């Protein structure tokens, strides 16, 4: 067990003790167990499990959003759809990540660290802050432990998407049609039947509240929880008060002195003339000689490189190769480069890539960081090493003593000198101060710790943090009393009724105007104000998104006619609109630079469609087995 901790703290992982690698992609939730057994899997995709806890957390997050919209009581059909949609999103994510992994996509450590440090949510004053990072994680009930895996996964999928997007293309006619549609404007008038206002005139009986409560007990369960005692070892704490001697610093510096040296660097440009397939070498060399003659005659190097160089990577940059050290180029090129003085141009140089003409722009001398200059860094590193040694020793001692004294943590605390602490509320979704950690949850609610009240094994929460826990109190999930949730149920049922009434009235309104009655006159009978916004574009932010989508999905009105549609809104209201006219976009009226931006956008959309098609194809071909009791659906999708 301790060896696992040591292994994970070697190599590149050790570099990031301070920049803690971690940000789970799943946030915590509170409440019950969604009606399924604890542990296990939600679905098995091509033989790989989607953890049940991951499904629960995603579903509870979606359900909480809908409960806010519906004021507590979500219609049963919508709850069932939420369950299916949640699982389907997780399945699609799994098949994509499997494809990315099997296709060999990899994310470098540098890119991973850059992604973390570049996230604005973790920065203070424009700089990455570990304190801010930890605070954000804690506020969301997250732990750092899962970040390396999850963030690498996300970035690898991003590589796939980027590759597909950059290879997407479209035809000129498709682009013109895109501009016409994107620039389209529509004129409407609309009314809104407000569910909240309707709800004030409705009633919900006590019998209806009782019936809903009895039919949906899972919604009103308190979560199973425990109270815990724990002892932790923490690398950050171990780091306090560590001192290093001058002789230790000197020895450490001399043992790896090369790391404090930098080599000479050279800033150069080149022009490359390759040997064409239908050209002999002498002809290519002559072309290079002609280019050299033009330079000698006074032509500007960068402009000439952009004109004639066959190196696509540097030609657009005036032939610039950036700063380079010895060993960065092939031998013949490097020999010529390092023979030049700043401002000099080489003769024609042959390499396996073709014929080069090289100009040295500048030299940056190598340097060596002295012991005094490196001292602060040396102190920090040696303190870190000593802290790690302390941490490993304490963790190993804690693990051994907890095993030798399975019935109590009191003796363990006395022998280790570590503090015994308590958590009053820990659920299957985790709890402060640990956030959510799958291994810890499985350990706490496992048979040995929960039922037999034994000390747990050492559980690694994060790189540099491990605990031993003991359950001191177990509180099974229980049904909340009706009187504590009756008001919530009543409000939800009222809103559900109001939504149905709003929709019925809206559909009746629509039927009347479709039948020929005047829109404004019918609105007056209902006591509604007709809204007439200015011409709407597809990106208009003045309408609810679902209403705007319906407006642009409606067919173009025939001459002298109107088109009428009704649309249920996410907040429970129901809108009815009259589409008066459609004004097509005009490609010729859009400036060239804007059209170029639109081309990029269309290419991105085409690429996104291809990514979506790939995901659907992978999903259709996947073997997906759903846990039988997940939501009482078929075992196989």
DASUL-V139986 format. One record per residue. N is the residue number from 1. RES is the residue in three letters. SS is DSSP state (h for helix, s for strand, l for the rest). PSI is psi in whole degrees, -180 to 180 (999 if undefined). BURIAL is + if it has 24 or more other ideal C-beta (glycine too) atoms within 12 Angstrom, else -. Layout:
n & res & ss & psi & burial
N & RES & SS & PSI & BURIAL
N & RES & SS & PSI & BURIAL
This chain:
n & res & ss & psi & burial
1 & UNK & l & -49 & -
2 & UNK & h & -28 & +
3 & UNK & h & -35 & -
4 & UNK & h & -43 & -
5 & UNK & h & -45 & +
6 & UNK & h & -43 & -
7 & UNK & h & -41 & -
8 & UNK & h & -14 & +
9 & UNK & l & 17 & +
10 & UNK & l & 169 & -
11 & UNK & l & -143 & -
12 & UNK & h & -26 & -
13 & UNK & h & -36 & +
14 & UNK & h & -28 & +
15 & UNK & h & -27 & -
16 & UNK & l & 28 & +
17 & UNK & l & -40 & +
18 & UNK & l & -43 & +
19 & UNK & l & 68 & +
20 & UNK & l & 124 & +
21 & UNK & l & 111 & +
22 & UNK & l & 131 & +
23 & UNK & l & 97 & +
24 & UNK & l & 150 & +
25 & UNK & l & -1 & +
26 & UNK & l & 125 & +
27 & UNK & l & 161 & +
28 & UNK & l & 161 & +
29 & UNK & l & 164 & +
30 & UNK & l & 164 & +
31 & UNK & l & -162 & +
32 & UNK & l & -165 & +
33 & UNK & l & 19 & +
34 & UNK & l & 20 & +
35 & UNK & l & 13 & +
36 & UNK & l & 160 & +
37 & UNK & l & 151 & -
38 & UNK & l & 155 & +
39 & UNK & l & -176 & -
40 & UNK & l & -159 & -
41 & UNK & s & 155 & +
42 & UNK & s & -41 & +
43 & UNK & s & 156 & +
44 & UNK & s & 117 & +
45 & UNK & s & 113 & +
46 & UNK & l & 39 & -
47 & UNK & l & -3 & -
48 & UNK & s & 137 & -
49 & UNK & s & 143 & +
50 & UNK & s & 114 & +
51 & UNK & s & 142 & +
52 & UNK & h & -39 & +
53 & UNK & h & -32 & +
54 & UNK & h & -44 & +
55 & UNK & h & -46 & +
56 & UNK & h & -45 & +
57 & UNK & h & -42 & +
58 & UNK & h & -46 & +
59 & UNK & h & -44 & +
60 & UNK & h & -36 & +
61 & UNK & h & -44 & +
62 & UNK & h & -41 & +
63 & UNK & h & -39 & +
64 & UNK & h & -39 & -
65 & UNK & h & -43 & -
66 & UNK & h & -35 & +
67 & UNK & h & -34 & +
68 & UNK & h & -40 & -
69 & UNK & h & -44 & +
70 & UNK & l & 10 & +
71 & UNK & l & 45 & +
72 & UNK & l & -46 & +
73 & UNK & l & 111 & +
74 & UNK & l & 132 & +
75 & UNK & l & 140 & +
76 & UNK & h & -43 & -
77 & UNK & h & -36 & -
78 & UNK & h & -37 & +
79 & UNK & h & -42 & +
80 & UNK & h & -40 & -
81 & UNK & h & -38 & -
82 & UNK & h & -41 & +
83 & UNK & h & -48 & +
84 & UNK & h & -45 & +
85 & UNK & h & -40 & -
86 & UNK & h & -48 & +
87 & UNK & h & -40 & +
88 & UNK & h & -40 & +
89 & UNK & h & -41 & +
90 & UNK & h & -38 & +
91 & UNK & h & -45 & +
92 & UNK & h & -39 & +
93 & UNK & h & -41 & +
94 & UNK & h & -44 & +
95 & UNK & h & -34 & +
96 & UNK & h & -45 & +
97 & UNK & h & -34 & +
98 & UNK & h & -43 & +
99 & UNK & h & -44 & +
100 & UNK & h & -46 & +
101 & UNK & h & -47 & -
102 & UNK & h & -22 & -
103 & UNK & l & -2 & -
104 & UNK & l & 13 & -
105 & UNK & l & 134 & +
106 & UNK & l & 149 & -
107 & UNK & l & 125 & +
108 & UNK & l & 157 & -
109 & UNK & h & -40 & -
110 & UNK & h & -42 & -
111 & UNK & h & -38 & -
112 & UNK & h & -48 & +
113 & UNK & h & -40 & +
114 & UNK & h & -38 & -
115 & UNK & h & -41 & +
116 & UNK & h & -51 & +
117 & UNK & h & -22 & +
118 & UNK & h & -8 & -
119 & UNK & l & 120 & -
120 & UNK & h & -27 & -
121 & UNK & h & -16 & -
122 & UNK & h & 14 & +
123 & UNK & s & 149 & -
124 & UNK & s & 121 & -
125 & UNK & l & 30 & -
126 & UNK & l & 1 & -
127 & UNK & s & 145 & -
128 & UNK & s & 134 & +
129 & UNK & l & 118 & -
130 & UNK & h & -35 & +
131 & UNK & h & -44 & -
132 & UNK & h & -40 & -
133 & UNK & h & -50 & +
134 & UNK & h & -38 & +
135 & UNK & h & -41 & -
136 & UNK & h & -45 & +
137 & UNK & h & -47 & +
138 & UNK & h & -39 & +
139 & UNK & h & -25 & -
140 & UNK & l & 6 & +
141 & UNK & l & 30 & +
142 & UNK & l & 159 & +
143 & UNK & l & 154 & +
144 & UNK & h & -16 & +
145 & UNK & h & -38 & +
146 & UNK & h & 0 & +
147 & UNK & h & -46 & +
148 & UNK & h & -47 & +
149 & UNK & h & -51 & -
150 & UNK & h & -42 & +
151 & UNK & h & -37 & +
152 & UNK & h & -39 & +
153 & UNK & h & -46 & +
154 & UNK & h & -44 & +
155 & UNK & h & -35 & +
156 & UNK & h & -41 & +
157 & UNK & h & -37 & +
158 & UNK & h & -36 & -
159 & UNK & h & -44 & +
160 & UNK & h & -49 & +
161 & UNK & h & -42 & +
162 & UNK & h & -42 & -
163 & UNK & h & -42 & -
164 & UNK & h & -42 & +
165 & UNK & h & -41 & +
166 & UNK & h & -18 & -
167 & UNK & h & -3 & -
168 & UNK & l & 151 & +
169 & UNK & l & 170 & -
170 & UNK & l & 161 & +
171 & UNK & l & 161 & -
172 & UNK & h & -38 & -
173 & UNK & h & -36 & -
174 & UNK & h & -39 & -
175 & UNK & h & -42 & +
176 & UNK & h & -44 & -
177 & UNK & h & -38 & -
178 & UNK & h & -46 & +
179 & UNK & h & -41 & +
180 & UNK & h & -46 & -
181 & UNK & h & -41 & +
182 & UNK & h & -36 & +
183 & UNK & l & 1 & +
184 & UNK & l & 144 & +
185 & UNK & s & 149 & +
186 & UNK & s & 144 & +
187 & UNK & s & 127 & +
188 & UNK & s & 167 & +
189 & UNK & s & 145 & +
190 & UNK & s & 160 & +
191 & UNK & s & 158 & +
192 & UNK & s & 127 & +
193 & UNK & s & 111 & +
194 & UNK & l & 118 & +
195 & UNK & h & -40 & +
196 & UNK & h & -42 & +
197 & UNK & h & -38 & -
198 & UNK & h & -36 & +
199 & UNK & h & -29 & +
200 & UNK & l & -21 & -
201 & UNK & l & 10 & -
202 & UNK & l & 166 & -
203 & UNK & l & 151 & -
204 & UNK & l & 127 & +
205 & UNK & l & 158 & -
206 & UNK & h & -34 & -
207 & UNK & h & -38 & -
208 & UNK & h & -40 & -
209 & UNK & h & -46 & +
210 & UNK & h & -42 & -
211 & UNK & h & -43 & -
212 & UNK & h & -41 & +
213 & UNK & h & -44 & +
214 & UNK & h & -30 & -
215 & UNK & h & -16 & -
216 & UNK & l & 57 & +
217 & UNK & h & -31 & -
218 & UNK & h & -30 & +
219 & UNK & h & -28 & +
220 & UNK & h & 24 & +
221 & UNK & s & 138 & +
222 & UNK & l & 146 & -
223 & UNK & l & 145 & +
224 & UNK & l & 138 & +
225 & UNK & s & 166 & +
226 & UNK & s & 161 & +
227 & UNK & s & 139 & -
228 & UNK & s & 145 & +
229 & UNK & s & 147 & +
230 & UNK & s & 156 & +
231 & UNK & s & 132 & +
232 & UNK & s & 153 & +
233 & UNK & s & 135 & +
234 & UNK & s & 125 & +
235 & UNK & h & -40 & +
236 & UNK & h & -41 & +
237 & UNK & h & -39 & -
238 & UNK & h & -23 & +
239 & UNK & l & -16 & +
240 & UNK & l & 134 & -
241 & UNK & l & 11 & -
242 & UNK & l & 133 & +
243 & UNK & l & 153 & -
244 & UNK & l & 146 & +
245 & UNK & l & 164 & -
246 & UNK & h & -39 & -
247 & UNK & h & -36 & -
248 & UNK & h & -41 & -
249 & UNK & h & -45 & +
250 & UNK & h & -46 & -
251 & UNK & h & -41 & -
252 & UNK & h & -40 & +
253 & UNK & h & -46 & +
254 & UNK & h & -28 & -
255 & UNK & h & -23 & -
256 & UNK & l & 55 & -
257 & UNK & h & -26 & -
258 & UNK & h & -30 & -
259 & UNK & h & -17 & -
260 & UNK & h & 8 & -
261 & UNK & s & 144 & -
262 & UNK & s & 142 & -
263 & UNK & l & 161 & -
264 & UNK & l & 141 & -
265 & UNK & s & 149 & +
266 & UNK & s & 137 & +
267 & UNK & s & 118 & +
268 & UNK & s & 164 & +
269 & UNK & s & 159 & +
270 & UNK & s & 160 & +
271 & UNK & s & 127 & +
272 & UNK & s & 130 & +
273 & UNK & s & 112 & +
274 & UNK & l & 162 & +
275 & UNK & l & 113 & -
276 & UNK & l & 158 & -
277 & UNK & l & -33 & -
278 & UNK & l & 24 & -
279 & UNK & l & 141 & -
280 & UNK & l & 166 & -
281 & UNK & h & -36 & -
282 & UNK & h & -38 & -
283 & UNK & h & -41 & -
284 & UNK & h & -41 & +
285 & UNK & h & -37 & +
286 & UNK & h & -39 & -
287 & UNK & h & -41 & +
288 & UNK & h & -40 & +
289 & UNK & h & -39 & -
290 & UNK & h & -39 & -
291 & UNK & h & -42 & +
292 & UNK & h & -40 & +
293 & UNK & h & -37 & -
294 & UNK & h & -37 & -
295 & UNK & h & -44 & +
296 & UNK & h & -33 & -
297 & UNK & l & -9 & -
298 & UNK & l & 2 & -
299 & UNK & l & 150 & -
300 & UNK & l & 132 & -
301 & UNK & h & -49 & +
302 & UNK & h & -43 & -
303 & UNK & h & -39 & -
304 & UNK & h & -38 & +
305 & UNK & h & -44 & +
306 & UNK & h & -30 & -
307 & UNK & h & -45 & -
308 & UNK & h & -15 & +
309 & UNK & l & 140 & +
310 & UNK & l & 8 & +
311 & UNK & l & 103 & +
312 & UNK & h & -25 & -
313 & UNK & h & -28 & -
314 & UNK & h & -18 & +
315 & UNK & h & -44 & +
316 & UNK & l & -18 & -
317 & UNK & l & 23 & -
318 & UNK & l & 24 & +
319 & UNK & l & 3 & +
320 & UNK & s & 134 & +
321 & UNK & s & 1 & +
322 & UNK & s & -174 & -
323 & UNK & s & 136 & -
324 & UNK & s & 152 & +
325 & UNK & l & 171 & -
326 & UNK & l & 132 & -
327 & UNK & l & -10 & -
328 & UNK & l & -22 & -
329 & UNK & l & 166 & +
330 & UNK & l & 161 & -
331 & UNK & h & -49 & -
332 & UNK & h & -43 & -
333 & UNK & h & -47 & +
334 & UNK & h & -40 & +
335 & UNK & h & -44 & -
336 & UNK & h & -42 & +
337 & UNK & h & -47 & +
338 & UNK & l & -1 & +
339 & UNK & l & -7 & -
340 & UNK & l & 157 & +
341 & UNK & l & 156 & -
342 & UNK & l & 131 & -
343 & UNK & l & -15 & -
344 & UNK & l & 152 & +
345 & UNK & s & 134 & +
346 & UNK & s & 173 & +
347 & UNK & s & -166 & -
348 & UNK & s & 124 & +
349 & UNK & s & 127 & +
350 & UNK & s & 131 & +
351 & UNK & s & 178 & +
352 & UNK & l & -12 & -
353 & UNK & l & -16 & +
354 & UNK & s & -149 & +
355 & UNK & s & 128 & +
356 & UNK & s & 149 & +
357 & UNK & s & 123 & +
358 & UNK & s & 138 & +
359 & UNK & s & 129 & +
360 & UNK & s & 122 & +
361 & UNK & s & -38 & +
362 & UNK & s & 161 & -
363 & UNK & s & 133 & -
364 & UNK & s & 112 & -
365 & UNK & l & 149 & -
366 & UNK & l & 165 & -
367 & UNK & s & 166 & -
368 & UNK & s & 127 & -
369 & UNK & l & 123 & -
370 & UNK & l & 167 & -
371 & UNK & h & -44 & -
372 & UNK & h & -40 & -
373 & UNK & h & -32 & -
374 & UNK & h & -2 & +
375 & UNK & h & -45 & -
376 & UNK & h & -43 & -
377 & UNK & h & -41 & -
378 & UNK & h & -43 & +
379 & UNK & h & -47 & +
380 & UNK & h & -42 & -
381 & UNK & h & -44 & +
382 & UNK & h & -38 & +
383 & UNK & h & -39 & +
384 & UNK & h & -44 & +
385 & UNK & h & -44 & +
386 & UNK & h & -38 & +
387 & UNK & h & -41 & +
388 & UNK & h & -42 & +
389 & UNK & h & -43 & -
390 & UNK & h & -44 & +
391 & UNK & h & -49 & +
392 & UNK & h & -43 & +
393 & UNK & h & -46 & -
394 & UNK & h & -40 & +
395 & UNK & h & -41 & +
396 & UNK & h & -42 & +
397 & UNK & h & -43 & +
398 & UNK & h & -46 & +
399 & UNK & h & -44 & +
400 & UNK & h & -45 & -
401 & UNK & h & -38 & +
402 & UNK & h & -34 & +
403 & UNK & h & -40 & -
404 & UNK & h & -21 & -
405 & UNK & l & 67 & -
406 & UNK & l & -18 & -
407 & UNK & l & 2 & -
408 & UNK & l & 150 & -
409 & UNK & l & -6 & +
410 & UNK & h & -49 & -
411 & UNK & h & -39 & -
412 & UNK & h & -44 & +
413 & UNK & h & -41 & +
414 & UNK & h & -44 & -
415 & UNK & h & -30 & -
416 & UNK & h & -19 & +
417 & UNK & l & 11 & -
418 & UNK & l & 151 & +
419 & UNK & l & 137 & -
420 & UNK & l & 122 & +
421 & UNK & s & 173 & -
422 & UNK & s & 143 & -
423 & UNK & s & 125 & +
424 & UNK & s & -22 & -
425 & UNK & s & 110 & -
426 & UNK & s & 127 & +
427 & UNK & s & -178 & +
428 & UNK & l & -6 & +
429 & UNK & l & 9 & +
430 & UNK & s & -159 & +
431 & UNK & s & 159 & +
432 & UNK & l & 137 & -
433 & UNK & l & 9 & +
434 & UNK & l & -15 & +
435 & UNK & s & -147 & +
436 & UNK & l & 126 & +
437 & UNK & l & 116 & +
438 & UNK & h & -43 & +
439 & UNK & h & -42 & +
440 & UNK & h & -44 & +
441 & UNK & h & -47 & +
442 & UNK & h & -38 & +
443 & UNK & h & -48 & +
444 & UNK & h & -42 & +
445 & UNK & l & 17 & +
446 & UNK & l & 166 & +
447 & UNK & h & -46 & -
448 & UNK & h & -45 & -
449 & UNK & h & -44 & +
450 & UNK & h & -50 & +
451 & UNK & h & -41 & -
452 & UNK & l & -5 & -
453 & UNK & l & 41 & +
454 & UNK & l & 157 & +
455 & UNK & l & 145 & +
456 & UNK & l & 162 & +
457 & UNK & l & 172 & +
458 & UNK & l & 126 & +
459 & UNK & s & 123 & +
460 & UNK & s & 116 & +
461 & UNK & s & -34 & +
462 & UNK & s & 165 & +
463 & UNK & l & 112 & +
464 & UNK & l & 13 & +
465 & UNK & s & 126 & +
466 & UNK & s & 153 & +
467 & UNK & s & 157 & +
468 & UNK & s & 133 & +
469 & UNK & s & 162 & +
470 & UNK & s & 130 & +
471 & UNK & s & 127 & +
472 & UNK & s & -14 & +
473 & UNK & s & 136 & -
474 & UNK & s & 129 & -
475 & UNK & s & 103 & -
476 & UNK & l & 159 & -
477 & UNK & l & 137 & +
478 & UNK & l & 156 & -
479 & UNK & s & 128 & -
480 & UNK & l & 143 & -
481 & UNK & l & 147 & -
482 & UNK & h & -40 & -
483 & UNK & h & -20 & -
484 & UNK & h & -16 & -
485 & UNK & h & -1 & +
486 & UNK & h & -42 & +
487 & UNK & h & -40 & -
488 & UNK & h & -44 & +
489 & UNK & h & -43 & +
490 & UNK & h & -43 & +
491 & UNK & h & -40 & +
492 & UNK & h & -43 & +
493 & UNK & h & -36 & +
494 & UNK & h & -45 & +
495 & UNK & h & -39 & +
496 & UNK & h & -43 & +
497 & UNK & h & -43 & +
498 & UNK & h & -39 & +
499 & UNK & h & -42 & +
500 & UNK & h & -42 & -
501 & UNK & h & -43 & +
502 & UNK & h & -42 & +
503 & UNK & h & -41 & +
504 & UNK & h & -44 & -
505 & UNK & h & -39 & +
506 & UNK & h & -43 & +
507 & UNK & h & -37 & -
508 & UNK & h & -42 & -
509 & UNK & h & -48 & +
510 & UNK & h & -43 & +
511 & UNK & h & -37 & -
512 & UNK & h & -44 & +
513 & UNK & h & -33 & +
514 & UNK & h & -34 & -
515 & UNK & l & -5 & -
516 & UNK & l & -7 & -
517 & UNK & l & 155 & -
518 & UNK & l & 132 & -
519 & UNK & h & -50 & +
520 & UNK & h & -35 & -
521 & UNK & h & -44 & -
522 & UNK & h & -40 & +
523 & UNK & h & -39 & +
524 & UNK & h & -39 & -
525 & UNK & h & -35 & -
526 & UNK & h & -4 & +
527 & UNK & l & 30 & -
528 & UNK & l & 146 & +
529 & UNK & l & 129 & -
530 & UNK & l & 125 & +
531 & UNK & s & 132 & -
532 & UNK & l & 79 & -
533 & UNK & l & 164 & -
534 & UNK & l & 172 & -
535 & UNK & l & 132 & -
536 & UNK & s & 134 & +
537 & UNK & l & 173 & -
538 & UNK & l & -19 & -
539 & UNK & l & 14 & -
540 & UNK & l & 135 & -
541 & UNK & l & 10 & -
542 & UNK & l & -14 & -
543 & UNK & l & 157 & +
544 & UNK & l & 140 & +
545 & UNK & h & -43 & -
546 & UNK & h & -33 & -
547 & UNK & h & -41 & +
548 & UNK & h & -41 & +
549 & UNK & h & -42 & -
550 & UNK & h & -38 & +
551 & UNK & h & -45 & +
552 & UNK & h & -9 & +
553 & UNK & h & -16 & -
554 & UNK & l & 146 & +
555 & UNK & l & 154 & -
556 & UNK & l & 133 & -
557 & UNK & l & 142 & -
558 & UNK & l & 163 & -
559 & UNK & l & 128 & -
560 & UNK & l & 4 & -
561 & UNK & l & 173 & -
562 & UNK & l & 155 & +
563 & UNK & s & 135 & +
564 & UNK & s & 138 & +
565 & UNK & s & 153 & +
566 & UNK & s & 148 & +
567 & UNK & s & 127 & +
568 & UNK & s & 133 & +
569 & UNK & l & 159 & +
570 & UNK & l & -28 & -
571 & UNK & l & 5 & +
572 & UNK & l & -14 & +
573 & UNK & l & 169 & +
574 & UNK & s & 125 & +
575 & UNK & s & 144 & +
576 & UNK & s & 130 & +
577 & UNK & s & 155 & +
578 & UNK & s & 118 & +
579 & UNK & s & 115 & +
580 & UNK & s & -47 & +
581 & UNK & s & 161 & +
582 & UNK & s & 128 & +
583 & UNK & s & 116 & -
584 & UNK & l & 151 & -
585 & UNK & l & 152 & +
586 & UNK & l & 104 & -
587 & UNK & h & -37 & +
588 & UNK & h & -15 & -
589 & UNK & h & -4 & -
590 & UNK & l & 128 & -
591 & UNK & l & 156 & -
592 & UNK & h & -45 & -
593 & UNK & h & -35 & -
594 & UNK & h & -39 & -
595 & UNK & h & -38 & +
596 & UNK & h & -40 & -
597 & UNK & h & -40 & -
598 & UNK & h & -36 & +
599 & UNK & h & -43 & +
600 & UNK & h & -41 & -
601 & UNK & h & -43 & -
602 & UNK & h & -39 & +
603 & UNK & h & -40 & +
604 & UNK & h & -41 & +
605 & UNK & h & -40 & +
606 & UNK & h & -42 & +
607 & UNK & h & -40 & +
608 & UNK & h & -40 & -
609 & UNK & h & -38 & -
610 & UNK & h & -39 & +
611 & UNK & h & -44 & +
612 & UNK & h & -42 & -
613 & UNK & h & -39 & -
614 & UNK & h & -44 & +
615 & UNK & h & -42 & +
616 & UNK & h & -42 & -
617 & UNK & h & -45 & -
618 & UNK & h & -40 & +
619 & UNK & h & -42 & +
620 & UNK & h & -31 & -
621 & UNK & h & -11 & -
622 & UNK & l & 151 & +
623 & UNK & l & 114 & -
624 & UNK & s & 117 & +
625 & UNK & s & 123 & +
626 & UNK & s & 139 & +
627 & UNK & l & 129 & +
628 & UNK & l & -35 & -
629 & UNK & l & 18 & -
630 & UNK & l & -57 & +
631 & UNK & l & 38 & +
632 & UNK & l & 42 & -
633 & UNK & l & -179 & -
634 & UNK & l & 151 & -
635 & UNK & l & -29 & -
636 & UNK & s & 128 & -
637 & UNK & l & 999 & +
